[in-house]
């Protein structure tokens, strides 16, 4: 995918003295007192801002925070805590600017944070007048918020239409590169892990991947539905019996290409969904009517681990069991360790997946960890994200 990269513009000296508008993702969790409880996204935004400052630009940064009501600013919607944290990370004061749509005073070498962009009327519906006003604030628009790349809003899409130059920041460019490497031009075999509670939420992803991957590992409630489709008993486990036809079609699509959806050989069951419920390992053919399947068994885990270690590319979305409960975490841990030990290029995304990566401390061993939940899922569905589409269009113009 051909997009203009902000790093290239800076290297060419084209940011010098220019007004640069960065759309970052600073939507961080806060406690009741408004203190930031986890600042990964703020830290991740720093390289783009530093790049702009090093390039001699006058820098404006904005983001959404929470779910404010458009046109009705409330104190809890403020980016003030983010401005404070950003200032600490940059080692300089970061002034917070409210009511900024009609004009911003910022000089080259300065950085200002523009108040929560979702408070602006017309933001979510990508109002053209609002987008044009934002575009008029800058010479260069930099999209560096992959977590919003699947939304066509005024600060993510409209501004990119009307700004003099629209480009991808380092975070967004890295996502584009990782997604292209994993899905557009993968080293084979390409193995995808798609897990979660419901087939219905991941059905289009499964259908899209079935056309491209060499191995499709399903886990969690999704695996239970596939087990039902294969004629196996799953007791009182979470599943979607009304989607057996769709699961069967995915299995058939893979088989037609000489690929497979491995069905668990053994599982870990319990009589209740609880952290202290006694765990029992049993053959997948011996699940009792009152059993809950809460993890894959050791034989299945070993077989899948071997498949992952032999892969050329791995796409991972979702834990394969209830890894939050230690008794039912071995399957997800085995998958995580296998990905860490594999020579494959791996890309992982989704909140639960990131939690599993953190739990097992394998951050350094995953090729790329995607920062966008919904955006990552839409890429797996085969959709073209609005941010990618408009940036590619502007690059080709």
C-alpha positions in Angstrom: 0.0 0.0 0.0 1.5 3.3 -1.1 1.0 6.2 1.3 3.1 9.3 2.1 5.1 8.7 5.2 5.7 11.5 7.6 9.2 10.2 8.4 10.1 10.7 4.7 8.8 14.3 4.7 10.9 15.1 7.7 14.0 13.5 6.2 13.4 15.7 3.1 13.2 18.8 5.3 9.6 19.4 4.3 8.3 19.8 7.8 10.6 22.8 8.6 8.4 25.8 9.6 5.2 23.9 8.7 2.1 23.6 10.8 1.7 19.9 11.5 -1.6 18.4 12.8 -1.2 15.0 14.4 -4.2 12.8 15.0 -3.0 10.5 17.8 -4.8 7.9 19.9 -4.6 9.1 23.5 -7.7 7.4 24.7 -6.3 6.2 27.9 -8.0 4.6 31.0 -8.5 6.8 34.0 -9.6 6.3 37.6 -12.4 8.2 39.3 -10.1 11.0 40.2 -9.0 11.5 36.6 -5.6 9.9 37.0 -4.2 7.9 34.0 -4.0 4.3 35.1 -2.2 2.9 31.9 -0.3 5.2 29.6 0.8 2.9 26.8 -1.0 5.0 24.1 0.5 8.3 25.3 4.0 6.8 25.2 3.3 5.3 21.8 2.4 8.8 20.5 5.7 10.4 21.5 8.0 9.3 18.5 5.7 11.0 16.0 5.6 14.2 18.1 9.4 14.2 18.5 9.8 13.6 14.8 7.7 16.7 14.1 9.6 18.8 16.6 13.0 17.6 15.2 11.8 18.5 11.8 11.2 22.1 12.9 7.4 22.0 12.7 4.8 23.9 14.7 3.0 20.9 16.2 -0.7 20.4 17.1 -1.9 17.1 18.5 -5.4 15.9 19.1 -7.3 12.8 20.2 -10.6 11.6 21.4 -11.0 10.5 25.0 -14.0 8.5 26.2 -17.5 9.0 24.7 -18.3 12.7 25.1 -21.5 14.3 23.8 -20.8 16.4 20.8 -21.1 20.1 21.6 -21.3 19.6 25.4 -17.9 19.7 27.0 -17.7 18.3 30.5 -14.6 18.4 32.8 -14.3 14.5 32.7 -13.9 14.8 28.8 -10.8 16.9 29.1 -7.4 15.8 27.8 -5.8 17.7 30.7 -4.3 14.6 32.4 -2.9 13.6 29.0 -1.3 17.0 28.4 0.4 16.6 31.8 1.7 13.1 31.0 2.8 14.1 27.5 4.7 17.1 29.0 6.5 14.7 31.4 7.4 12.3 28.5 8.6 15.1 26.2 10.4 17.1 28.9 8.6 20.3 28.0 5.3 22.1 28.7 2.4 20.9 26.6 -0.3 23.6 26.5 -3.9 22.4 26.3 -6.0 24.4 23.9 -9.8 24.5 24.0 -12.2 25.8 21.3 -9.5 25.4 18.7 -11.4 24.7 15.5 -11.3 28.3 14.3 -7.6 28.9 14.9 -4.6 27.8 16.9 -1.6 29.9 17.9 1.6 27.7 17.7 5.1 28.4 16.7 7.8 26.2 15.1 9.4 24.2 17.9 6.3 24.3 20.0 3.7 21.5 20.7 0.1 22.1 21.8 -2.6 19.6 22.6 -6.0 20.3 21.2 -8.9 19.5 23.5 -10.9 16.3 22.9 -11.8 16.3 19.2 -15.0 14.3 19.8 -16.6 17.2 21.6 -16.7 19.1 18.2 -20.1 19.0 16.6 -20.0 17.0 13.4 -16.9 14.9 14.3 -18.4 11.5 14.3 -20.5 12.1 11.1 -17.4 13.5 9.3 -19.0 16.9 8.8 -17.4 18.5 5.7 -17.4 22.1 7.1 -15.7 20.9 10.3 -13.1 18.8 8.3 -12.3 21.8 6.1 -11.8 24.0 9.2 -9.4 21.4 10.7 -7.5 21.1 7.4 -7.1 24.9 7.3 -5.2 24.7 10.6 -2.3 22.8 9.1 0.1 22.4 6.2 0.6 18.7 6.9 -1.9 16.2 8.4 -0.4 13.2 10.1 -2.6 10.2 10.9 -1.0 8.2 13.7 -4.0 6.6 15.4 -4.5 3.1 14.1 -7.1 2.5 16.7 -9.4 4.9 14.8 -8.4 3.9 11.3 -11.7 2.0 10.8 -13.7 5.1 11.4 -14.4 7.8 8.8 -14.6 10.9 11.1 -13.7 14.5 10.7 -10.4 14.2 12.5 -9.4 10.9 10.9 -10.8 11.0 7.3 -12.3 14.4 6.4 -9.2 16.4 7.4 -7.1 13.9 5.2 -9.3 14.8 2.3 -8.8 18.5 2.5 -5.3 19.0 4.1 -2.5 20.2 1.7 -0.6 17.0 2.5 -2.0 13.9 4.3 0.4 11.2 5.5 0.9 8.3 7.8 2.8 8.8 11.1 5.3 6.1 12.3 2.7 4.1 14.3 0.2 3.9 11.4 3.0 3.2 8.9 4.2 0.3 11.1 0.7 -1.1 11.2 0.4 -0.9 7.4 3.8 -2.6 7.0 2.9 -5.4 9.5 -0.5 -6.0 8.0 0.9 -6.2 4.5 3.6 -8.6 5.6 1.2 -10.9 7.4 -1.8 -10.8 5.0 -0.9 -9.3 1.6 2.5 -10.9 1.1 2.9 -13.7 3.8 5.7 -16.2 4.1 4.0 -19.6 4.0 2.6 -21.5 5.7 0.3 -18.8 7.0 -1.5 -19.9 10.2 -4.3 -17.8 11.9 -5.6 -18.2 15.4 -9.1 -16.9 15.8 -10.7 -17.4 19.2 -13.4 -15.9 21.3 -16.7 -16.6 22.8 -18.9 -16.3 19.7 -18.6 -17.4 16.0 -21.2 -14.6 15.1 -18.7 -11.8 16.1 -15.9 -13.4 14.1 -17.8 -15.1 11.3 -16.7 -12.7 8.5 -13.1 -12.9 9.8 -13.2 -16.7 9.6 -14.7 -16.7 6.1 -12.2 -14.1 4.9 -9.2 -16.0 6.4 -10.4 -19.3 5.1 -9.7 -18.1 1.5 -6.1 -17.2 2.4 -4.6 -19.1 5.3 -2.9 -22.6 5.3 -4.1 -23.4 8.9 -7.0 -21.9 10.8 -6.9 -22.6 14.6 -10.2 -21.8 16.4 -10.5 -21.5 20.2 -12.8 -20.7 23.0 -16.6 -20.7 22.3 -15.8 -20.6 18.6 -14.0 -24.0 18.8 -17.1 -25.4 20.6 -19.3 -24.5 17.7 -16.8 -26.1 15.3 -16.8 -29.2 17.5 -20.6 -29.4 17.3 -20.3 -29.0 13.5 -17.9 -32.0 13.5 -20.6 -34.0 15.2 -19.1 -34.0 18.7 -20.7 -33.4 22.1 -19.9 -30.3 24.0 -22.1 -30.7 27.1 -23.3 -27.3 28.4 -20.4 -25.4 26.8 -20.9 -22.0 25.2 -21.7 -22.4 21.5 -23.9 -21.1 18.7 -25.9 -24.1 17.3 -27.6 -21.9 14.7 -24.3 -21.2 13.0 -23.3 -24.9 12.4 -23.9 -24.4 8.7 -21.5 -21.5 8.6 -18.8 -23.4 10.6 -19.2 -26.4 8.3 -18.8 -24.1 5.3 -15.5 -22.7 6.7 -14.2 -26.2 7.3 -15.2 -27.2 3.7 -13.6 -24.0 2.2 -10.3 -24.8 4.0 -10.4 -28.5 3.0 -11.0 -27.6 -0.7 -7.7 -25.7 -0.6 -5.8 -28.6 1.1 -5.9 -26.7 4.4 -7.5 -27.6 7.7 -9.3 -26.3 10.8 -7.9 -28.6 13.6 -10.7 -29.9 15.9 -9.5 -30.4 19.5 -8.5 -34.0 20.4 -8.7 -33.4 24.2 -10.2 -30.6 26.3 -10.1 -29.3 29.9 -13.6 -29.3 31.4 -15.3 -28.2 34.7 -18.8 -28.5 36.1 -19.0 -24.7 36.8 -17.5 -21.5 35.3 -15.4 -20.5 38.3 -11.7 -20.0 39.0 -11.7 -22.6 41.7 -13.7 -25.2 39.8 -11.9 -28.6 39.6 -10.4 -29.0 36.1 -10.5 -32.3 34.3 -8.6 -33.3 31.2 -10.5 -35.7 28.9 -10.7 -36.8 25.3 -12.9 -34.5 23.2 -15.1 -37.5 22.5 -15.9 -38.0 26.2 -17.4 -34.7 27.1 -20.3 -35.3 29.6 -23.7 -33.6 29.3 -23.0 -31.4 32.3 -19.4 -30.5 31.3 -18.2 -27.0 30.4 -15.2 -26.9 28.0 -12.9 -24.2 29.3 -9.6 -24.9 27.6 -7.9 -27.2 25.0 -6.1 -30.2 26.4 -2.4 -30.9 26.5 -2.4 -33.2 23.4 -4.2 -30.6 21.3 -2.0 -27.8 22.7 1.2 -29.8 21.7 -0.1 -30.4 18.2 -1.0 -26.8 17.7 2.3 -25.6 19.1 4.1 -27.8 16.6 2.1 -26.3 13.8 2.9 -22.8 14.9 6.6 -23.5 15.3 6.6 -24.7 11.6 4.7 -21.6 10.3 6.1 -18.8 8.2 3.6 -16.3 9.3 1.2 -16.2 12.3 -1.9 -14.0 12.9 -3.2 -14.2 16.4 -6.6 -12.9 17.7 -8.0 -14.4 20.9 -7.0 -16.8 23.7 -8.0 -20.4 23.2 -9.3 -20.9 26.8 -10.4 -19.0 29.9 -6.8 -18.0 30.6 -7.9 -15.6 33.3 -8.4 -18.7 35.5 -5.1 -20.5 36.1 -6.6 -24.0 35.9 -7.7 -23.2 32.3 -4.8 -21.2 31.1 -2.4 -23.9 29.9 -3.7 -24.0 26.4 -3.3 -20.2 25.8 0.1 -20.3 27.5 1.2 -23.2 25.2 0.1 -21.2 22.1 1.8 -18.0 23.4 5.1 -19.8 24.1 5.0 -21.5 20.6 4.5 -18.2 18.9 7.4 -16.7 20.9 9.6 -19.6 20.0 8.6 -19.7 16.3 10.8 -18.2 13.6 7.6 -17.0 11.9 6.7 -13.4 11.5 3.8 -12.9 14.0 1.2 -10.2 14.3 -1.2 -10.1 17.3 -4.2 -7.9 18.1 -7.3 -7.6 20.3 -7.6 -6.7 24.0 -7.7 -10.3 25.4 -4.7 -11.3 23.1 -2.7 -8.4 24.4 -3.6 -9.3 28.0 -2.3 -12.9 27.3 0.9 -11.6 25.8 1.5 -9.4 28.9 0.6 -12.3 31.2 3.3 -14.5 29.7 5.8 -11.8 29.1 6.4 -12.5 25.4 6.1 -8.9 24.1 9.6 -9.0 22.7 9.0 -12.3 20.9 5.9 -11.2 18.9 6.8 -9.7 15.5 4.2 -7.0 15.8 1.6 -6.1 18.4 -1.3 -4.2 16.8 -2.6 -1.2 18.8 -6.1 -1.2 17.3 -8.9 -3.5 18.5 -11.8 -2.9 16.1 -9.4 -1.7 13.3 -7.4 -4.9 13.5 -10.5 -7.1 13.3 -11.7 -5.2 10.3 -8.4 -5.8 8.5 -8.8 -9.5 9.3 -12.2 -9.4 7.8 -10.6 -8.2 4.5 -12.0 -4.7 4.7 -10.2 -1.7 3.5 -9.9 0.7 6.4 -11.1 4.3 5.6 -7.8 5.8 6.9 -5.8 3.5 4.6 -8.1 4.3 1.6 -7.9 8.1 1.9 -4.1 8.2 2.6 -3.5 5.9 -0.4 -5.7 8.1 -2.6 -3.9 11.3 -1.4 -0.5 9.7 -2.2 -1.7 8.8 -5.7 -3.1 12.2 -6.4 
